[in-house]
């Protein structure tokens, strides 16, 4: 009893370490990224940096890849307000050049992939014109890069909602952008994202019955480099995945001020992804950022303008490398 008491006291004093990530039986053909706002830009960056790992992406209220060009002033103007407008042709040329140079993965892996772009007509934070430029980026990439004719681009910009992720419940905040940025719009964006990326659900959807786990994000740093993330992230494991059945994987990136430190578990529990994950047998990874003043990121955004270094939007960037490493640890190896 004495040793048990000492062990308990030791755990209370030092804090209990989050469990390591499980090794899942993942189908590499059912791996995708999705994100809102800064998370949308991050999802695009992951798809372009690792097209071999993420041929499917859902972009909610985000703009074209490489839009900021490493400049915060461009991020705040062209890439949010749409003034001046982004030079989409130049961004496509740069993305192609990076792939050819090996800074990003080979674009041929997008040949049978898809980009689903969802944005609201009432978005006052990321202008609809910016989101349209994001769709145009993918369309021109498809039309100019040899071998990508079958790459699917779906531009869903006709719905009325503000800068948030719409959820199935109804309320009075669909036309607002307020914490936790889950708009009660009567439109289940999570369900539409799953349908766009994974097809029709193989079985009925109900309440989430899987397990939402925390894990130590620091344990997956690459080469000891700090990716400027929170100490803990989340992983939702549907019952079928926990039982060892083959599963897909969705990496879901929250938006600015939507990390767990800001909104608790609202995004990871209430965005709607988990119940659809059960229906599709898809695990959901919810990585978490952290707010900082040095480097300047007070709103805990994903890095889409360069606060983590000049390689932020390539496969040498600290955050993309970290995400790819975590996905590999879960059981999906990229084609390096």
N, C-alpha and C positions, 0 to 999 in steps of 0.2 A: 504493500500500500504506500509505503514511504517513497519508493522509486516512482510509482505511478503519479503521486502528488507532485513530485519534482518535475516529472515530464510535462504534466499539465501546466505547471507554473512557467516552465521554459517556453512552451508553445504560446502562452499568453504574452510573455515578455517579448518574444521575437516575431510573433505573427506567423500564421500558418501559410506556408507556400502554396500557391495555386497549383493544381495538378498539371502534369505535363499533357500535351496534346495526345489523343489516342491515334493509333494507326488504323485508318479506315480502309475498307475495300472500295476504292473510288474508281469510277469509270472515267478515263481521261477524255472521253468524247462528250461528257456531260458536265463540263467545268465552265463556269461563267463568272463575270464580275458585274456589279451594279452599284450605282451610287447617286446621291443627291447633292447638287450644288458643287462644293469643293470635292465631295466624294464622286460626283459625276466626272469632273475633270480627272480625278485619280483613276477612275475606271477606264477612261479612254487611254490614259497613260499606260496602265497595265496591259491593255489589249495591244497597244502598239509596241510596247517594250517586249512583251512575251506573247506574241500571237500564237505560238505553238502551244501555250498553256491555256490561253483565254481567247478562243476564237469567237466567243459569244459575249456581248456586253449590252447592258441596259443603262442608258444615260438619261438622268432626270434633271432637267434645268441646268444643263452644262453646255459649254461651247466647244469649238474645235481643238484638236490636239495641237499643242505647241503655241497656243494663242498668246500667252503672256510673254514668251521669249525671254524668260528670266528677269522680267522687269515688273515691279509692283505697280508702277503707274499705268502700264499697259493692261495689267490684270484688272485694275479698277475702272478703266475706261473702255477700251475696245472689247474686253472679255466679259464685262458685266453690263455696261450701259450700251455697248454697240456703237460708240462714237469715239474715234472713227471706226468704221467697219473693218473687220479682219480681212486680210488678203488671203482668201482660202486657197487660191492656186499656189501661192508661195508656201503656205503651210503644208500642202500636199507634197510639193517638191522637196521640202525639208524633211518630211517624214520618210519619203522614198530614199533620199540620200542617206539618212541615218540607218535605215534598214540595209542598204547596200554596203555601208561602211562597217556594219556589225555592231553599231551602237545600240541598235534594237534588233529584235528577231526578224527573220525573213518573212516578208509579207505574203508569201505563197501559202502560209498556214491559215490565212483568212479565206482561202478559196471557197470553203463551204461553211463559212462563219456567218455571223449576223450582228448588226448593230440596231438596237431599238431605242429611239430617241423620243422621250416623253417630256413635254413642257406645257405650261399653262398659258392661256391667253392673257391672264391678269397678273403675270409675274412682273413686279416692279423692281426686283433686285437684279435678276439676270434677264435682260430684255429678250422678248421672243425672237428678235432679229439675231441675237447671239446664238440661241439654240438652233435657229434655222441655218446659221453658218456652220454649226456642228454637223447638221445633216448633210449640208452641201459638201463638207470635207469628206465624209464617208462616200458620198455619191461620186465625187471626182476621183477619189482613191480607187474605187471600184472600176470606174470607166477608163482610167489612165494606166493602171498597173496591169501588165499582162497576166492573165490567168485568174483574175478576180471577177470575171463576169457573173459568176454565180453567187458572189457575196451579197447578202441581203441587207438592205437599208430600209428601215421603217420609220417614217417621220410622223409622230403622233402629236400634233400641236393644236388640235382643234378644241380641246377641252377647256372649260372655264375654271381655273383655279390659280391661286397665287403661288408664291415661292415656298412650297412645302411638298411633302409626299402625301398624296391623297390616300385616305383609308376608307373602308366600306361604310363605317358609321357616318351618320349625318350630324351636323351641328352648325354653329355660327362663325366658324373660323376658316372656312374654305377659301374665302377671298382675302385672308390675312396671312402674314408671315410672322407667327408668334411661337415661342417655345411651347412644346418640343418639336415644332415644325412637322406635325402630322395633321394634315387638314381633314376635317370631318366633312367630306365631299360627297359621300354616297357612291364613290368610285374606288374600287379596290385595286390600287396601282400594283401592289405586290402580286395579286393574282394575275393581272395582265402581264406583268414582267415574266412570271413563271410560264405563262402560256406562250409568250413570244419567244422565250429562250429554250423551252423544253417541250413545246407542243401541248396537246390536250392532256389533262391529268389522267393518269392511269387508274385512279380510284377516287372516291368521293372525298371532299374536304370537310374537316370538322374542326374541333378545337385542338390546339397543339398538345400532343401527348408525349413529346420527346423530352430530352434533358438539355437545359441551358447551363453550360459549364463555363467557368472562368479558367484562364490559363495565363501563365507568366510570359508576357511578351518579351521581356528582357532576355529570356533564355534562348531566343531565336535571332539574336543579333548576328549579322554576318561580319566576320573578321573583327568583332568587338566594336564596330561602328554604331554609334547611337543614332537610331532613325527618328528620334524626337517623338516617341510614342508614349502612351500611358504604361504603367506597370502591368496592368491586366487587360486582357481582351476576352471576348466571348466566343463560344462555339455552341451552336445548337445541333444536337444529334437526334434525328428521328428514331423511333423505335426500330425500324427495319435496319438502319445503319448500325445501331448499337448491337443488333443481333448478328452482324457480320454479313448481311446481304450487300450486293453491289449497289453503290449509291453515287449520285452526282454531288457536285459542290458548287455553292454560290458564295462568292466573297462580296459582302454588302458593306459599302463605305458610307458612313454617316456624313452629314454636312457640317459646316461650321457651327459652333455652339450647340451641337447635337451629340457630342460625346457623352459618355456615362458620367463624367465629372460635372457636366452641365445639366443634364436632363435625367440622371439616374438610368434606370433600365427601360425607359420609355421606347427608345428606338429599337432595342434588341428584343423587346417583348411585344410591343404594340404596333409596329409598322405593318404587320400582317404576313411577314415572310415565313414564320415558323409553322403556321398551320398548313400553308401550301407546301412547305418542305416535307411535311408528313405525307401529303397526298402524292408527291412526286418522288419520294425517297431521295431527297437532296439535303445534305448537311449545309448549314449556313455559318460561315465564318464572319464574325463582327470585329474586325480590328479597331483599336481605339487610339486616337491622337491625344496629345496633351497640350495645354496652353502654355505659352512661354513669352517672356519679354525679350530674351536674348537667346536665340534669334527671335525676331519680332513675329509672333503668332498668337496674339492674345485671345483669339476666338477659337483656337484649337482646330484650325482648318487643316485639311490635307495639303501637302505641298504641291501647288500647281503654278508657282511663280518663282521658286528658287530659294526659299529660306533654309533648306537643308543642304544646299550646294548647287553648283552649276550643272550637275548631271541629274538633277531632280526628276526629269521626265524621260530618262533613258534607263536601260537595264543596268547601268552602273550607279544609279541613284540609290541613296540609302533606304528610302521607303519602298521603292519597287523591289529592290533586292531582298528586303526583309519579307515582304508579302510573298514573293516567289519561294523563299526558303520555307516559310510556314506551310504553304500549299504542298511543297515537296515532302515536308515532314508528315503531313497528313496522308500522303500516298499518291501524289500526282507528280511525276517527273517531267520536266520540260525537255525539249530536244535542243541541247546546247551544241 
